[in-house]
Each structure stands twice: as C-alpha cells, then as structure tokens.
Amino acid sequence: GTIADGAGPHYSGSMPAYSKTVKISGRSAQDLYDKLSTDIDHMVEKWGIAQKMELTRDPSRRQISLKSAMVTATVTCSEGSMVLDAKLSLLAMPFRSKIDEQIDRWISKNFPA
C-alpha cells in the first residue's frame, strides 16, 4: 500500500491530532474492514493496551474505534484506502513513529504492493 501522512500534528482540544491515509489499490472497503476487524484484537494485545481500552466495531460504516487514556482513534475503511484519525495524549506523542511503524508493517504483511 501507499502511505500518505496528514499535514503533521495539528491541535484540537487538549490532545494533538494525528491522521494517516493508507492507499491499498484493488481492495474493497468490505475486504479492508473484514481484515482489520479480524486482526485488531491481536494487534492491541501485542501492543499491551488491550485491558486498558474500549474497542468498537461499526460494520455498517466500516469503522473501528478505540479509546483509552492515551489515545482515541477511528479507522475508516473505504474503497482502496484506510484512514486513521486519532488524538494522542501528550504522553503518547513520542510513540507516534512506533505507531506508524506498526501500521506500515501490518499493511505490508497483509496487502503487499
């Protein structure tokens, strides 16, 4: 997939906003949602935040949201792309590059270019 970062961090309320769009050509919104929906539980468990967060799936909108003290995020799957919109706490901002790395790794593994 192709990665396009937002215009960098911008501030909304008390938590810095973070946005990332990943282009995955040839994949339907439903394919992307189904794969993410299947993998998200394992991903958050691996990150060590599963017990401290709330995960919500919205199949009709093809969105998955997670909320914790450190981050609130929504991933929206559409035709050929996934968009992550998140707000990171100031304590979580140093981990932004690690989040990017994990997303890029998951995309490369599941949707090779």
Secondary structure as the mmCIF struct_conf table of DSSP 4:
data_model
#
loop_
_struct_conf.conf_type_id
_struct_conf.id
_struct_conf.beg_label_comp_id
_struct_conf.beg_label_asym_id
_struct_conf.beg_label_seq_id
_struct_conf.end_label_comp_id
_struct_conf.end_label_asym_id
_struct_conf.end_label_seq_id
STRN STRN1 THR A 2 ASP A 5
BEND BEND1 ALA A 7 GLY A 8
STRN STRN2 HIS A 10 SER A 12
TURN_TY1_P TURN_TY1_P1 GLY A 13 SER A 14
STRN STRN3 MET A 15 LYS A 23
TURN_TY1_P TURN_TY1_P2 SER A 25 GLY A 26
HELX_RH_AL_P HELX_RH_AL_P1 ALA A 29 LYS A 46
TURN_TY1_P TURN_TY1_P3 TRP A 47 GLY A 48
HELX_RH_3T_P HELX_RH_3T_P1 ALA A 50 LYS A 52
STRN STRN4 GLU A 54 ASP A 58
TURN_TY1_P TURN_TY1_P4 PRO A 59 ARG A 62
STRN STRN5 GLN A 63 LYS A 67
BEND BEND2 ALA A 69 MET A 70
STRN STRN6 VAL A 71 SER A 78
TURN_TY1_P TURN_TY1_P5 GLU A 79 GLY A 80
STRN STRN7 SER A 81 LEU A 88
TURN_TY1_P TURN_TY1_P6 LEU A 90 ALA A 92
HELX_RH_3T_P HELX_RH_3T_P2 MET A 93 PHE A 95
HELX_RH_AL_P HELX_RH_AL_P2 ARG A 96 ASN A 110
BEND BEND3 PHE A 111 PHE A 111
#
